[in-house]
Amino acid sequence: MIRPALPGDAPAITALLNHWIAHSAITFTPTPKTAAEVADSIAAKAAAGHGFFVATEGGALLGQASYGQFRAGQGYATCMEHSISLAPEARGHGLGRALMVAVEDHARAAGAHRMIAGVSGENPEGRAFHERLGYRLAAVVPQAGFKFGRFIDLVLMQKFL
C-alpha cells in the first residue's frame, strides 16, 4: 500500500534511510539521520505542498519517496527533485515504481514541470530503475560527492512530467 507519510512513520523511515547511509554510497550523506530530523522533513514537505509517501505491507514500512523543489527561488518553482529508498528485501517487487507514480502524480497535480533524480555514480541499479521509468541523462557532475574516503560522480537524470 502506498500512502502519505505520517509523523509516526519517522522512526521506521529513519531506520530505512540509515541502512543505506551506513552501508552504501548510493547516498552521499555520511551521518545517520534522527527520527526528529525525518519528522521535520515530513512536516516541511507537507507545509510546502510537496509529497512524502511510504510503501507498507503487513504493517511493515518497506519504502519511502518524497520530493521538493530542485533549487531555491521562484525561477525553479516547477522543477522538483525526488528521493526514494526501499528496504533491501523490497527491491524488485514493484514498490519503487508505485512510489514514483505517487510522487510524480502528486508533483504533476501541484504544477511541477520536471522531476530530477540525483543518482550516485556507484548506483547502476538506481540509474537503470530511473531509465525504466522514463528518466534520461541530463548531466554527470564528476566527483560531486565524497564518501568512504573517495570522490563519487553524481548522475543527474530528468523526466518531464
Disulfide bonds with the S-S distance in Angstrom:
none
